[in-house]
C-alpha cells in the first residue's frame, strides 16, 4: 500500500512537472514568434539597415518616411510593447528567455525614444546619410544577398531614392549644427561611391537588369549632387536645433546601461577618482619636476597657491616637457599596428589574459563613416554565420589645420599612445566583442553589453602597467593616469552636457584645466560626446561594475584568485546585461 502511494505521488508530480514544462514551451514559442515578428516589422520599416545586417527579404524596398508610415510604425511599437507585457509573461518563460524578454523590451523602448523624442527623420541629416549609403553599398557588396536579383533590386532602390531625397528635404527641420556639419563632411564619400564604384558593380553583378539599373543611376546622380548642395546651402543655415538629449538621454541610459550601480553613486565615485588620479599624477611628476627647471620649490610651494593649483602647475609643466616625443601624422596608422603587435606579444609573454585566435585587419576609415569616432570595429553582420573583423581608423591629419594636427600629435605622444592602443585597438573592444559574440542569439547580437565591452579595456590597461609594460617608465604611468582621468571626466561631461546645461566653454575649461587636455583634443572630445551620447557613460560605469565584481570574486576565491581567471569568467557569460553577470558571479 505504501509503495503504491509513493508511486501515485511520483506520478502526480511527474504529470505536474510535464504540464508546467508543456505550458512553458508554449510561452517560449509564443515569445519566439514575437521576436520574429518584431524583427520582420523592423526590417520592413528600415530595409536598407536590413540589407546591411544580412537580412534580405526587403532588398527591393527603401525606407519610406512620410508621416503616415512613421505613425504606422509607432503604432506597431506600442502594440508590441503592450503584447509583451500582457500576453507573454516574463515569469512564465524559461530562464534563458527571461533575459531575452528584458532585452527585447529595451530594444522596443529605444525605438520608441526615436519616435517620441529624437525624431531623427526631422532632426538628424546623418540618419539620411546612413540610409543613402547603405541602400546600394550594402546591397551590391553583400555576399549573402540574392545575387540573381541584385540588378533588379538595385534598379528599384535607385528609383525609390528620388522619393527619399525629396522626403529628406521636406522632413528635415532645424537639426543641431554639428549634425549637419558632420553630414556635409561625410557626403563626398557617399557621392563618390555612386559616381565611381556603383557603375562597375552594376555592370559586374546586375545581370539582365544592369542596363535599367544604370539608367536609374544616371537619373539619380543630379539629384544626389543637388542634395549635397542643399545640405550646405539650405540646411546648414537653419541648423539651429538643440543638441542636448535631456530626458531622452536618461531613458536611453536605462535601456542600454543595464547596470547595478546607481548613477548617483557613480557620480560620487567619479568625483573621488578625479581627486585620487590627480594626486597620483602629482606624485609621479615630482621627481621630474625637480629637474625640469621648476617654477618653484615643489616641497615648499608658494603660500598663495591652493593644493589643486599646485597640482595644475606641476603636472602641466611635466606633461609639456615630454609631449614633443611623438610620431608624425604619416606614421600614425603604422604606429597603431606596431603598438598592437607589441601589446599582444607582452600579454602572451606574461600570460595576463586568454586571447582569441581571431584577429582583425586594419583599414583607413572611409570618408562616409568619419566624424563620429576615430576608430570603429566592423564585424560580421548579425545574420551571417561567419566573417572577419576590420578595425577602421580615421586618418590623423584630415582636419587640414597643421596647428591642430600638431597639437593632437603632442596629445597622443609616445607615452600616451600605447594606452590609446590598448583601449581602442588591442585588446580594446575587440577581445570582449569576439568572446561575448560566440553563441549569441539574434536579440543578443542587437543588444551588446556596452558597459562590459567599453569598460573591459580600461581594466586591462591597468594590468599592463602593473605587469611592467614599458619597464615601469614613469612617463608612461603619468600618461596612463591622464588617460584614466579623461575617462572619469568624460563620464560627468556626458551627463552634464546632455542632461544639464553645461556650455561648451565650461566643458572645454574642465577638460583642459582639470584633465590637462589640449584645446584641440578637448574640442574633438566635445564633438564626440554630442555625436555619441552615452559612450563615455558605458566606459566609466562598465569599469566600476568590473571592479565591484572583481572584489566579490576575489573574496569567493581567496588565495586561488587570479585576474586572468576572473576576466575569463566574466567573458564566459556572453552578452547578457552586466547586472545579470554580477548576479551570476555572486552565486
LINFEN-V679380 format. One record per residue. RES is the residue in one letter. PHI is phi in whole degrees, -180 to 180 (none if undefined). PSI is psi in whole degrees, -180 to 180 (none if undefined). Layout:
{{RES	PHI	PSI} {RES	PHI	PSI}}
This chain:
{{X	none	-45} {X	-64	-41} {X	-63	-40} {X	-63	-41} {X	-64	-43} {X	-61	-43} {X	-63	-39} {X	-65	-43} {X	-61	-44} {X	-64	-39} {X	-66	-45} {X	-61	-43} {X	-63	-43} {X	-65	-43} {X	-65	-40} {X	-64	-43} {X	-64	-41} {X	-64	-40} {X	-65	-40} {X	-62	-44} {X	-64	-42} {X	-63	-43} {X	-63	-42} {X	-64	-41} {X	-61	-39} {X	-65	-41} {X	-66	-40} {X	-60	-44} {X	-64	-40} {X	-64	-40} {X	-64	-43} {X	-64	-36} {X	-65	-38} {X	-62	-41} {X	-61	-48} {X	-61	-42} {X	-65	-39} {X	-61	-51} {X	-68	-37} {X	-62	-44} {X	-68	-37} {X	-61	-48} {X	-72	-28} {X	-66	-35} {X	-80	-33} {X	-120	67} {X	-65	-32} {X	-69	-37} {X	-67	-34} {X	-61	-46} {X	-60	-45} {X	-63	-29} {X	-84	-6} {X	93	13} {X	-103	117} {X	-113	15} {X	-64	-31} {X	-115	34} {X	-65	-18} {X	-94	6} {X	-111	166} {X	-139	155} {X	-54	135} {X	-117	110} {X	-114	43} {X	-83	167} {X	-58	-38} {X	-64	-44} {X	-69	-37} {X	-65	-44} {X	-65	-39} {X	-62	-43} {X	-65	-40} {X	-60	-43} {X	-63	-40} {X	-60	-42} {X	-64	-43} {X	-61	-44} {X	-65	-43} {X	-67	-39} {X	-61	-45} {X	-66	-39} {X	-65	-38} {X	-66	-32} {X	-79	-44} {X	-96	-29} {X	-107	-27} {X	-121	88} {X	-69	129} {X	-60	-40} {X	-70	-19} {X	-88	-6} {X	-82	160} {X	-64	154} {X	-53	-43} {X	-67	-30} {X	-83	-15} {X	-64	-40} {X	-67	-40} {X	-64	-37} {X	-60	-45} {X	-64	-41} {X	-63	-42} {X	-66	-40} {X	-59	-40} {X	-71	-37} {X	-61	-42} {X	-62	-44} {X	-65	-37} {X	-62	-40} {X	-72	-33} {X	-65	-35} {X	-60	-40} {X	-58	-46} {X	-77	-29} {X	-99	-24} {X	-130	-48} {X	-82	-40} {X	45	61} {X	-60	-30} {X	-67	-17} {X	-107	-23} {X	-130	10} {X	-143	100} {X	-65	-20} {X	-65	-29} {X	-60	-44} {X	-73	-36} {X	-54	-45} {X	-65	-41} {X	-65	-48} {X	-60	-39} {X	-73	-47} {X	-66	-34} {X	-53	-49} {X	-105	-36} {X	-64	-49} {X	-61	-37} {X	-71	-52} {X	-80	-14} {X	-107	2} {X	-76	136} {X	-88	-15} {X	-101	-7} {X	-71	160} {X	-69	104} {X	-64	-31} {X	-69	-24} {X	-103	3} {X	-58	-49} {X	-62	-44} {X	-65	-44} {X	-69	-36} {X	-64	-43} {X	-59	-45} {X	-62	-46} {X	-68	-37} {X	-63	-39} {X	-69	-42} {X	-69	-22} {X	-62	-31} {X	-59	-42} {X	-68	-41} {X	-62	-43} {X	-63	-38} {X	-65	-43} {X	-64	-38} {X	-60	-46} {X	-62	-40} {X	-75	-36} {X	-83	-39} {X	-66	127} {X	-108	-93} {X	-129	77} {X	-66	162} {X	-61	145} {X	-58	-43} {X	-64	-35} {X	-59	-48} {X	-69	-41} {X	-60	-41} {X	-69	-39} {X	-63	-39} {X	-64	-42} {X	-67	-32} {X	-79	-31} {X	-62	-33} {X	-56	-34} {X	-68	-38} {X	-67	-46} {X	-64	-38} {X	-63	-36} {X	-62	-47} {X	-65	-36} {X	-79	-44} {X	-104	-37} {X	-99	-40} {X	-63	-40} {X	-56	-43} {X	-67	-38} {X	-65	-38} {X	-66	-44} {X	-60	-40} {X	-76	-39} {X	-119	-4} {X	-76	-18} {X	58	-139} {X	-70	-16} {X	-95	5} {X	-60	-44} {X	-63	-45} {X	-67	-36} {X	-67	-40} {X	-65	-39} {X	-63	-42} {X	-65	-38} {X	-63	-43} {X	-62	-36} {X	-73	-30} {X	-78	-34} {X	-55	-46} {X	-61	-33} {X	-72	-36} {X	-64	-42} {X	-65	-38} {X	-67	-35} {X	-67	-39} {X	-60	-43} {X	-65	-40} {X	-59	-42} {X	-57	-44} {X	-80	-43} {X	-90	-30} {X	-112	-47} {X	-75	-43} {X	-58	-45} {X	-60	-27} {X	-102	13} {X	-84	78} {X	-118	16} {X	-72	164} {X	-81	127} {X	-86	-12} {X	-75	137} {X	-89	-14} {X	46	-120} {X	-67	-26} {X	-65	-34} {X	-61	-46} {X	-66	-39} {X	-68	-40} {X	-64	-37} {X	-64	-43} {X	-63	-35} {X	-83	-16} {X	-123	-28} {X	-71	-50} {X	49	46} {X	-109	-172} {X	-112	-29} {X	-84	124} {X	-61	152} {X	-60	-37} {X	-61	-40} {X	-70	-39} {X	-60	-41} {X	-64	-39} {X	-66	-41} {X	-64	-39} {X	-60	-44} {X	-62	-44} {X	-66	-40} {X	-62	-44} {X	-58	-46} {X	-65	-44} {X	-68	-41} {X	-66	-44} {X	-63	-37} {X	-65	-42} {X	-68	-37} {X	-60	-40} {X	-62	-45} {X	-62	-40} {X	-66	-35} {X	-78	-26} {X	-55	-49} {X	-63	-33} {X	-70	-44} {X	-60	-38} {X	-62	-25} {X	-112	8} {X	-108	45} {X	53	61} {X	-65	151} {X	-76	-24} {X	-159	170} {X	-73	111} {X	-64	-25} {X	-81	-19} {X	-136	69} {X	-67	162} {X	-55	140} {X	-70	-19} {X	-82	-3} {X	-100	136} {X	-76	170} {X	-60	-41} {X	-68	-36} {X	-67	-38} {X	-62	-44} {X	-58	-45} {X	-59	-45} {X	-67	-50} {X	-66	-50} {X	-65	-46} {X	-62	-37} {X	-62	-47} {X	-68	-45} {X	-60	-38} {X	-66	-33} {X	-74	-26} {X	-108	-2} {X	-72	-18} {X	-83	0} {X	-88	86} {X	-147	168} {X	-84	173} {X	-87	164} {X	-64	-30} {X	-70	-22} {X	-94	-2} {X	-59	-52} {X	-63	-41} {X	-65	-37} {X	-65	-37} {X	-64	-41} {X	-66	-44} {X	-63	-45} {X	-63	-38} {X	-60	-46} {X	-64	-39} {X	-66	-45} {X	-67	-41} {X	-61	-44} {X	-65	-38} {X	-65	-44} {X	-61	-43} {X	-67	-41} {X	-63	-43} {X	-85	-11} {X	63	38} {X	-69	-46} {X	-146	164} {X	-81	130} {X	-108	144} {X	-73	158} {X	-71	-28} {X	-65	154} {X	-142	-179} {X	-135	163} {X	-101	149} {X	-88	145} {X	-152	149} {X	-73	134} {X	-65	128} {X	-67	155} {X	-55	-41} {X	-68	-10} {X	-109	-5} {X	-80	160} {X	105	-23} {X	-93	-44} {X	-144	166} {X	-88	-28} {X	-132	150} {X	-148	125} {X	-92	116} {X	-105	119} {X	-115	-170} {X	-60	145} {X	-69	151} {X	-57	-34} {X	-90	1} {X	-85	154} {X	-94	-9} {X	-159	-167} {X	128	161} {X	-102	-176} {X	-119	146} {X	-130	132} {X	-102	107} {X	-88	135} {X	-126	129} {X	-70	141} {X	-57	139} {X	-70	-36} {X	-101	31} {X	-83	-1} {X	-76	-28} {X	83	-14} {X	-95	110} {X	-63	-35} {X	-65	-41} {X	-67	-44} {X	-61	-43} {X	-64	-39} {X	-63	-41} {X	-69	-36} {X	-64	-38} {X	-67	-38} {X	-63	-44} {X	-97	55} {X	-74	-179} {X	-68	-11} {X	-101	-16} {X	-98	-37} {X	-58	-39} {X	-57	-34} {X	-82	-28} {X	-64	-42} {X	-64	-45} {X	-62	-35} {X	-87	-37} {X	-106	-21} {X	-112	-68} {X	-152	132} {X	-68	-26} {X	48	-147} {X	-80	-12} {X	-63	-51} {X	-62	-50} {X	-66	-30} {X	-65	-48} {X	-64	-44} {X	-66	-43} {X	-82	-16} {X	-77	-20} {X	-62	119} {X	76	11} {X	-68	140} {X	-78	173} {X	-61	-45} {X	-62	-41} {X	-65	-35} {X	-64	-32} {X	-95	3} {X	-131	63} {X	-63	151} {X	-80	84} {X	-60	-45} {X	-60	-40} {X	-66	-49} {X	-64	-36} {X	-85	-35} {X	-84	-29} {X	-56	-45} {X	-63	-31} {X	-69	-37} {X	-61	-43} {X	-67	-38} {X	-55	-43} {X	-67	-36} {X	-63	-38} {X	-60	-46} {X	-63	-49} {X	-66	-26} {X	-85	-4} {X	100	20} {X	-62	128} {X	80	17} {X	56	39} {X	57	35} {X	-67	122} {X	-66	-22} {X	-68	-35} {X	-67	-45} {X	-62	-40} {X	-61	-44} {X	-76	-30} {X	-66	-39} {X	-66	-38} {X	-62	-41} {X	-67	-38} {X	-68	-37} {X	-63	-40} {X	-60	-40} {X	-61	-44} {X	-67	-40} {X	-67	-43} {X	-59	-36} {X	-59	-51} {X	-72	-29} {X	-64	-44} {X	-56	-43} {X	-70	-47} {X	-74	-28} {X	-76	-45} {X	-89	-34} {X	-102	-13} {X	-118	-155} {X	-122	24} {X	-59	129} {X	-85	168} {X	-63	-43} {X	-61	-42} {X	-65	-42} {X	-67	-44} {X	-62	-43} {X	-62	-42} {X	-63	-44} {X	-68	-40} {X	-80	-42} {X	-82	-49} {X	-82	-37} {X	-101	-2} {X	61	28} {X	-85	154} {X	-74	163} {X	-60	-41} {X	-64	-42} {X	-68	-41} {X	-64	-41} {X	-62	-45} {X	-65	-37} {X	-70	-37} {X	-58	-47} {X	-62	-41} {X	-63	-41} {X	-68	-35} {X	-69	-44} {X	-83	-22} {X	-128	65} {X	-59	143} {X	82	-14} {X	-56	-44} {X	-73	-29} {X	-66	-43} {X	-59	-44} {X	-63	-51} {X	-69	-46} {X	-63	-40} {X	-62	-43} {X	-63	-44} {X	-64	-39} {X	-65	-40} {X	-65	-40} {X	-64	-40} {X	-66	-44} {X	-65	-39} {X	-61	-42} {X	-61	-45} {X	-63	-46} {X	-66	-36} {X	-63	-42} {X	-64	-39} {X	-69	-40} {X	-85	-24} {X	65	-134} {X	-67	-19} {X	-84	-2} {X	-65	137} {X	-138	147} {X	-63	-35} {X	-61	-47} {X	-65	-40} {X	-60	-47} {X	-67	-37} {X	-64	-39} {X	-62	-46} {X	-61	-47} {X	-69	-22} {X	-69	-16} {X	-81	-7} {X	77	-143} {X	-99	14} {X	-64	157} {X	-55	152} {X	-67	-28} {X	-70	-29} {X	-73	-35} {X	-61	-41} {X	-62	-40} {X	-65	-43} {X	-65	-40} {X	-74	-18} {X	-85	-15} {X	-70	none}}
